[in-house]
Amino acid sequence: MSGAARIAALYYYPLKSARAIELERALLSGAGFTDDRRWMVVTGAGRCITQRELPRLALIRPWLSAAELVLRAPAVPDIAVPLAHQGPRRAVSLWHDHCEAFDEGEIAAGWLRDFLDRDCRLVRFDPAWRRLSSRTWTGAFEAENRFSDAFPILALSLESLADLNRRLDEPLPLDRFRANLVLEGLQAYDEDRIDELRADGVRLKLVKPCTRCKVTTTNQATGEIEGEEPLRSLRGYRYDAALRGMCFGQNAIVVEGAGATLARGQLLEVRWRE
């Protein structure tokens, strides 16, 4: 059985845990949207730092051109990181994974240190390194990632967000949930039942519910934690005992379509799980 959903919005996050960039069109790679989570902030020892630890990361606004990554933040000058420069290779860790990356140098590290008030480094993912999602969830498919948490694409429907917001005293904006692919034209939580989303030459397979963390309690405009919502409400009706978390949205992988483009407003064919 099939149906259809429309792409309501597309987002990518060049710097992990920093501000999103909205796209009219998103170029797909085997590791999700091109340049998504290509950079990451790490400790001096190479461990990832995210908004879970430093909510202030939400205030960093990346901008990416063909020549440089520009980082902007309140009360500090912009910094440009040339893409042509390749720093020394170093080992970094992201949760239970170990990856290879390139260090972006002292100027970038100093800028981050001044703004975040933390000794840290900026690193760029080494594309020669193959970081794969867990085959427990992807089955027969190998799904590459850069510095995303565990899967290359996060899908969420506007209808699910609307249902959640009806349960809250104060509605929350979409940016709290840091999705890549925002869908509309579905029933609330239909993404839980979708097997694949398809378009010409594109197959995106939804493989695992997204368990939510305290980043959803951080105001992305101020970089400040605001209470316990939405986690408190999600715990009441979206808690998954097997996953030991509150589920909202679905993680997806690129089965086919590297080099293809998705566009806002585009219709996708929905293949439902049997």
C-alpha positions as CSV (number, residue, x, y, z in Angstrom):
1,M,0.0,0.0,0.0
2,S,1.3,3.5,-0.8
3,G,0.4,7.1,-0.2
4,A,2.1,10.5,-0.5
5,A,3.6,13.1,1.7
6,R,4.9,16.6,0.8
7,I,8.2,18.0,1.8
8,A,7.3,21.0,4.1
9,A,10.9,22.0,4.9
10,L,14.5,20.9,4.6
11,Y,17.3,21.7,7.0
12,Y,21.0,20.9,7.4
13,Y,23.5,21.5,10.2
14,P,27.0,22.0,8.8
15,L,28.4,22.3,12.4
16,K,27.0,19.7,14.7
17,S,24.8,21.2,17.5
18,A,24.9,24.7,16.0
19,R,22.1,26.6,14.3
20,A,20.2,25.0,11.3
21,I,20.3,26.3,7.8
22,E,17.0,26.0,5.9
23,L,17.2,24.8,2.3
24,E,15.0,25.1,-0.7
25,R,16.8,22.2,-2.3
26,A,18.9,19.5,-0.6
27,L,21.5,17.5,-2.4
28,L,21.7,13.9,-1.2
29,S,24.8,11.9,-0.5
30,G,25.1,8.4,0.9
31,A,25.6,10.1,4.3
32,G,22.5,12.2,4.1
33,F,22.2,15.8,3.0
34,T,25.5,17.0,1.6
35,D,27.7,18.8,4.2
36,D,25.3,17.9,7.1
37,R,27.3,17.5,10.3
38,R,30.5,17.8,8.4
39,W,32.1,19.8,11.3
40,M,32.0,19.2,15.0
41,V,33.3,20.8,18.2
42,V,35.5,18.5,20.4
43,T,37.5,18.6,23.6
44,G,41.2,18.7,23.6
45,A,41.1,15.0,23.9
46,G,38.9,14.7,20.8
47,R,35.5,13.9,22.5
48,C,32.4,15.5,20.9
49,I,30.7,18.4,22.5
50,T,27.0,19.0,21.8
51,Q,24.2,21.2,23.1
52,R,23.5,18.5,25.8
53,E,26.7,19.8,27.4
54,L,26.9,23.4,26.1
55,P,23.5,24.8,25.1
56,R,25.3,28.0,24.0
57,L,26.3,26.1,20.8
58,A,22.8,26.9,19.5
59,L,23.9,30.5,19.1
60,I,26.5,29.7,16.5
61,R,25.2,30.3,13.0
62,P,27.2,28.6,10.3
63,W,27.2,29.7,6.6
64,L,28.8,27.5,3.9
65,S,30.0,28.6,0.5
66,A,32.1,26.8,-2.1
67,A,35.2,28.2,-0.6
68,E,34.7,28.5,3.2
69,L,32.7,27.8,6.3
70,V,31.8,31.0,8.1
71,L,30.8,30.9,11.8
72,R,28.8,33.8,13.3
73,A,27.8,34.3,16.9
74,P,26.6,37.2,19.1
75,A,29.2,39.9,20.2
76,V,32.2,38.3,18.4
77,P,33.5,38.8,14.9
78,D,32.8,36.3,12.2
79,I,35.4,33.7,11.4
80,A,36.0,32.0,8.0
81,V,37.5,28.5,7.8
82,P,38.9,27.9,4.3
83,L,37.7,24.6,2.8
84,A,41.0,24.3,0.8
85,H,43.0,24.1,4.0
86,Q,43.4,20.6,5.4
87,G,44.7,20.5,8.9
88,P,46.4,17.6,10.7
89,R,44.5,14.3,10.9
90,R,43.4,13.4,14.4
91,A,41.2,10.7,16.1
92,V,37.9,11.9,17.6
93,S,35.1,10.1,19.4
94,L,31.3,10.5,19.0
95,W,29.4,8.5,21.6
96,H,30.7,4.9,21.1
97,D,32.2,5.6,17.7
98,H,35.8,6.5,16.9
99,C,36.4,8.5,13.7
100,E,39.2,10.3,11.8
101,A,38.9,14.0,11.3
102,F,41.0,17.0,10.3
103,D,41.8,19.7,12.9
104,E,40.8,23.2,11.7
105,G,43.6,24.9,13.5
106,E,44.4,27.4,16.3
107,I,42.4,30.4,15.0
108,A,39.2,28.4,14.8
109,A,39.9,26.8,18.2
110,G,40.6,30.2,19.7
111,W,37.3,31.6,18.3
112,L,35.3,28.8,19.8
113,R,37.2,29.0,23.1
114,D,36.4,32.7,23.4
115,F,32.7,32.3,22.6
116,L,32.0,29.1,24.5
117,D,34.4,29.7,27.4
118,R,35.7,26.2,27.0
119,D,38.9,24.7,25.8
120,C,37.9,23.0,22.5
121,R,38.7,22.4,18.9
122,L,36.9,22.5,15.5
123,V,37.3,19.4,13.4
124,R,36.1,18.4,9.9
125,F,35.0,14.8,9.1
126,D,37.5,12.8,7.1
127,P,35.5,11.6,4.1
128,A,37.9,8.6,3.7
129,W,36.6,7.3,7.0
130,R,33.5,5.0,6.8
131,R,31.3,5.5,9.8
132,L,28.2,3.3,9.5
133,S,24.9,3.2,11.3
134,S,24.1,0.1,13.4
135,R,23.2,-2.8,11.2
136,T,20.8,-3.9,14.0
137,W,18.5,-1.1,12.5
138,T,19.6,-0.8,8.9
139,G,19.6,-4.6,8.2
140,A,20.9,-5.4,4.7
141,F,21.9,-1.8,4.0
142,E,25.1,0.0,4.9
143,A,24.3,3.6,5.9
144,E,27.1,6.1,6.1
145,N,27.2,9.0,8.5
146,R,29.4,11.9,9.2
147,F,29.0,13.5,12.7
148,S,25.2,12.9,13.0
149,D,24.3,11.1,16.3
150,A,23.7,7.7,14.7
151,F,21.8,8.0,11.4
152,P,22.1,10.3,8.4
153,I,18.6,11.8,8.2
154,L,15.9,12.7,10.8
155,A,12.4,12.9,9.5
156,L,9.4,14.5,11.3
157,S,5.9,15.5,10.3
158,L,4.2,18.8,11.0
159,E,1.2,16.8,12.1
160,S,3.1,15.1,14.9
161,L,4.4,18.5,16.0
162,A,0.9,19.9,16.0
163,D,-0.4,17.0,18.1
164,L,2.4,17.5,20.6
165,N,1.8,21.2,20.8
166,R,-1.9,20.7,21.6
167,R,-0.7,18.9,24.7
168,L,1.6,21.7,25.9
169,D,0.8,24.9,27.8
170,E,3.2,26.8,25.4
171,P,3.7,25.5,21.9
172,L,7.3,24.8,20.8
173,P,8.8,25.7,17.4
174,L,10.0,23.1,15.0
175,D,13.7,24.0,15.6
176,R,13.6,22.3,19.0
177,F,13.6,19.0,17.2
178,R,16.5,19.5,14.7
179,A,14.9,17.6,11.8
180,N,16.4,17.3,8.3
181,L,13.3,16.3,6.5
182,V,10.0,17.8,7.5
183,L,6.9,16.2,6.1
184,E,3.2,17.3,5.8
185,G,0.0,15.7,4.5
186,L,0.1,12.9,7.0
187,Q,-1.7,11.9,10.2
188,A,0.1,12.5,13.4
189,Y,2.9,9.9,14.0
190,D,2.4,8.4,10.5
191,E,6.2,8.6,10.2
192,D,6.3,5.7,12.7
193,R,4.5,3.5,10.1
194,I,6.5,4.5,7.0
195,D,8.9,2.0,5.5
196,E,10.2,4.1,2.6
197,L,9.8,7.5,1.1
198,R,10.4,7.5,-2.7
199,A,10.9,9.9,-5.6
200,D,12.6,9.6,-9.0
201,G,15.8,7.7,-8.2
202,V,15.5,8.3,-4.4
203,R,14.7,5.8,-1.7
204,L,14.8,6.9,1.9
205,K,14.2,4.1,4.4
206,L,12.9,5.0,7.9
207,V,14.7,2.6,10.2
208,K,14.5,3.6,13.9
209,P,12.4,5.9,16.2
210,C,14.4,9.0,17.4
211,T,14.7,8.9,21.2
212,R,14.7,12.5,22.5
213,C,17.2,14.1,24.8
214,K,17.4,17.4,26.7
215,V,18.4,19.4,23.6
216,T,14.7,19.6,23.0
217,T,14.4,21.7,26.2
218,T,16.9,24.3,24.8
219,N,15.6,27.5,23.2
220,Q,17.5,27.6,19.9
221,A,17.2,31.4,19.7
222,T,18.7,32.1,23.1
223,G,20.8,29.0,23.9
224,E,19.1,28.7,27.3
225,I,17.3,25.6,28.8
226,E,13.6,26.3,29.4
227,G,12.1,23.9,31.8
228,E,11.2,20.2,31.2
229,E,9.1,20.4,28.1
230,P,8.6,18.7,25.7
231,L,10.2,15.7,27.5
232,R,7.7,15.7,30.4
233,S,4.7,15.5,28.1
234,L,6.4,13.1,25.7
235,R,7.1,10.7,28.6
236,G,3.4,10.5,29.2
237,Y,2.4,9.1,25.8
238,R,5.6,8.5,23.7
239,Y,7.8,6.5,26.0
240,D,9.3,3.3,24.5
241,A,10.3,0.8,27.1
242,A,12.5,-1.2,24.7
243,L,14.4,1.9,23.6
244,R,14.3,3.5,27.1
245,G,13.4,6.9,25.8
246,M,10.7,9.2,24.5
247,C,10.3,8.8,20.7
248,F,9.5,11.6,18.4
249,G,10.4,11.4,14.7
250,Q,12.1,8.7,12.7
251,N,15.7,8.2,11.7
252,A,16.2,7.5,8.0
253,I,18.9,6.2,5.7
254,V,19.7,6.8,2.0
255,V,19.1,3.5,0.2
256,E,19.2,5.1,-3.3
257,G,19.6,8.6,-4.5
258,A,23.2,9.9,-3.8
259,G,23.6,12.8,-6.2
260,A,19.8,13.4,-6.4
261,T,18.1,16.5,-5.1
262,L,15.0,16.9,-2.8
263,A,13.0,20.2,-3.0
264,R,10.6,21.9,-0.6
265,G,7.1,21.3,-1.8
266,Q,8.0,18.0,-3.6
267,L,5.7,15.1,-3.3
268,L,7.2,11.8,-2.0
269,E,5.6,8.4,-2.5
270,V,5.0,6.7,0.9
271,R,5.5,3.0,1.2
272,W,4.0,1.8,4.5
273,R,5.3,-1.0,6.7
274,E,3.5,-4.3,6.3
